[in-house]
Amino acid sequence: MDRSSCIVLEGLQRNGSPRATFETDEDRRVLWVTIPIQPDYFESLDSLDSLDSSDTNQNDISSKQDINDKEIQLLELLEQEPTITLVKAAEKLGWKETLVKYYVASLKKKKMLSRNGTSHNGVWVVSKD
């Protein structure tokens, strides 16, 4: 881990935030950094009653915890088009195929996405749990 990553981790630790994660694609050409929101932030929002329930519960997917906007976009697309290929999904989302593969792997790891059947004749299954 380089010095700048250590500075980020040290700063988060000092203010009591959850630990950040650093991930790369297989070719180590892309770096993703996930910095969780401090839990106290949500408590302050609740106390201000600033969250509109219609915004937080737009659909089952977006109300899940521990997923980001890109994962939500991908899950919504795969739910709408369960037979879509990763190449077509990348085209529709305007992403590179490697980014789609990264998020598919992440969502599978979180048990929010699975594939029934083969890569050519299968369907995507989005978990509602």
C-alpha positions as CSV (number, residue, x, y, z in Angstrom):
1,M,0.0,0.0,0.0
2,D,1.4,3.4,-0.9
3,R,1.7,6.4,1.4
4,S,-1.4,8.2,0.1
5,S,-3.5,5.1,0.9
6,C,-2.0,5.0,4.4
7,I,-2.9,8.7,4.9
8,V,-6.5,8.0,3.9
9,L,-6.7,5.0,6.3
10,E,-5.1,7.0,9.2
11,G,-7.5,9.9,8.7
12,L,-10.6,7.7,8.7
13,Q,-9.3,5.9,11.8
14,R,-8.7,9.2,13.6
15,N,-12.3,10.4,13.1
16,G,-13.8,7.1,13.9
17,S,-15.0,6.2,10.4
18,P,-15.2,2.6,9.1
19,R,-12.1,1.3,7.3
20,A,-11.8,2.1,3.5
21,T,-11.2,-0.7,1.0
22,F,-8.9,-0.6,-1.9
23,E,-9.5,-3.0,-4.9
24,T,-8.1,-3.3,-8.4
25,D,-9.2,-5.2,-11.5
26,E,-7.3,-8.3,-12.6
27,D,-4.9,-6.3,-14.7
28,R,-4.3,-3.8,-11.9
29,R,-5.2,-0.9,-14.3
30,V,-8.2,0.4,-12.3
31,L,-8.3,1.2,-8.6
32,W,-11.6,1.4,-6.7
33,V,-11.7,2.9,-3.3
34,T,-14.7,2.4,-1.1
35,I,-15.0,4.9,1.8
36,P,-18.0,4.0,4.0
37,I,-20.1,6.8,5.5
38,Q,-19.6,7.2,9.2
39,P,-22.6,5.6,11.0
40,D,-23.2,8.8,13.0
41,Y,-24.1,10.6,9.8
42,F,-27.3,8.5,9.4
43,E,-28.3,9.2,13.0
44,S,-28.0,12.9,12.4
45,L,-30.1,12.7,9.3
46,D,-32.7,10.7,11.2
47,S,-32.8,13.2,14.0
48,L,-33.3,16.0,11.5
49,D,-36.0,14.0,9.9
50,S,-34.6,15.0,6.5
51,L,-35.0,11.8,4.7
52,D,-38.1,11.5,2.6
53,S,-39.5,8.0,2.8
54,S,-40.4,8.1,-0.8
55,D,-36.8,8.7,-1.8
56,T,-35.3,6.0,0.5
57,N,-37.8,3.3,-0.6
58,Q,-38.0,3.9,-4.4
59,N,-37.6,0.2,-5.0
60,D,-36.3,-2.9,-3.3
61,I,-32.9,-2.7,-4.8
62,S,-32.0,0.9,-3.9
63,S,-33.0,0.3,-0.2
64,K,-30.3,-2.4,0.2
65,Q,-27.3,-1.5,2.4
66,D,-23.7,-1.8,1.4
67,I,-24.2,-1.3,-2.3
68,N,-23.3,1.8,-4.4
69,D,-25.0,3.6,-7.2
70,K,-23.3,1.7,-9.9
71,E,-24.3,-1.6,-8.4
72,I,-27.9,-0.4,-8.1
73,Q,-27.8,0.6,-11.8
74,L,-26.5,-2.8,-12.8
75,L,-29.0,-4.7,-10.7
76,E,-31.9,-2.7,-12.1
77,L,-30.7,-3.4,-15.6
78,L,-30.2,-7.1,-15.0
79,E,-33.6,-7.3,-13.3
80,Q,-35.3,-5.6,-16.4
81,E,-33.3,-7.7,-18.9
82,P,-32.3,-11.0,-17.2
83,T,-31.0,-12.6,-20.4
84,I,-28.6,-9.7,-21.3
85,T,-25.0,-10.4,-21.8
86,L,-22.2,-8.5,-20.0
87,V,-21.1,-7.0,-23.3
88,K,-24.6,-5.6,-23.9
89,A,-25.0,-4.5,-20.3
90,A,-21.7,-2.5,-20.6
91,E,-23.0,-0.9,-23.8
92,K,-26.3,0.0,-22.3
93,L,-24.7,1.5,-19.2
94,G,-21.9,3.2,-21.1
95,W,-19.3,1.3,-19.0
96,K,-16.3,-0.8,-20.0
97,E,-16.9,-4.6,-19.9
98,T,-14.3,-4.9,-17.1
99,L,-16.3,-2.6,-14.9
100,V,-19.4,-4.6,-15.4
101,K,-17.5,-7.8,-14.6
102,Y,-16.1,-6.2,-11.5
103,Y,-19.6,-5.3,-10.2
104,V,-21.1,-8.6,-11.2
105,A,-18.4,-10.3,-9.1
106,S,-19.0,-7.9,-6.2
107,L,-22.7,-8.5,-6.3
108,K,-22.3,-12.3,-6.5
109,K,-20.0,-12.1,-3.5
110,K,-22.7,-10.2,-1.6
111,K,-25.2,-12.8,-2.7
112,M,-27.3,-10.2,-4.4
113,L,-26.9,-11.6,-7.9
114,S,-26.6,-15.1,-9.4
115,R,-26.8,-16.6,-12.8
116,N,-29.0,-19.6,-13.7
117,G,-27.9,-21.6,-16.7
118,T,-24.9,-21.1,-19.0
119,S,-23.2,-17.9,-19.9
120,H,-25.0,-18.0,-23.3
121,N,-28.4,-19.4,-22.4
122,G,-28.8,-18.4,-18.8
123,V,-30.6,-15.7,-16.9
124,W,-29.6,-13.2,-14.2
125,V,-31.4,-13.6,-10.9
126,V,-31.5,-10.5,-8.6
127,S,-31.9,-11.4,-4.9
128,K,-34.7,-9.5,-3.1
129,D,-33.5,-10.6,0.4
